[in-house]
Amino acid sequence: MIKVLSDNSVQLCGKGKCCPIVTLREDGTYEVKDDYGNTVIVKKEELELVADAVKTLDGKKDQLICG
């Protein structure tokens, strides 16, 4: 579920405690803050690849992924 917090910020609510906050910054990058207070700043293109990365890793748990 995605909860809109403001015009430039949303919260991604998963099962249980998993609720990171994604904020669009003035410079066009995105800030992702996790449940532990850690923050990473990424470009839109990088953020869009996260779902694909999860799918890839879930399907390749016992294999080495190269390049």
Buried (B, 14 or more C-beta within 10 A) or exposed (E): EEEEEEEEBBBEEEEEEEBBBBBBEEEEBBBBBEEEEEEEEBEEEEBEEEEEEEEEEEEEEEEEEEE
